[in-house]
Amino acid sequence: MKGLPEDRAVRFAQYIIDTGATVRDTAKKFDISKSTVHKDITERLEQVNHGLYLQVRAVLTKNKEERHIRGGLATKLKYARQGHREQNV
């Protein structure tokens, strides 16, 4: 994704606020690295649009608090799929 980093930061922030997406989800959506997304929304966005920065920080904080739940669900699904494969063998 080309363009000014400040414009990217605003686009990433809007996407995160609108969808509740994680940094990883946002990076996949825009086909860009997690590091770039994180830097744009935590450093550049604060300088460009402080109000938007505060909104996106709230979403990121919520995502951080819930990450252990998402990780547990991912592990549960992984082992459920493995068990399903073993039964079909």
TASULHU-V674995 format. One record per helix or strand of 2 or more residues. SS is the DSSP state (a for helix, b for strand). FROM is the first residue (numbers start at 0). TO is the last residue. If there is no record, write none. Layout:
ss=SS from=FROM to=TO
ss=SS from=FROM to=TO
//
This chain:
ss=a from=4 to=18
ss=a from=22 to=29
ss=a from=33 to=47
ss=a from=49 to=87
//
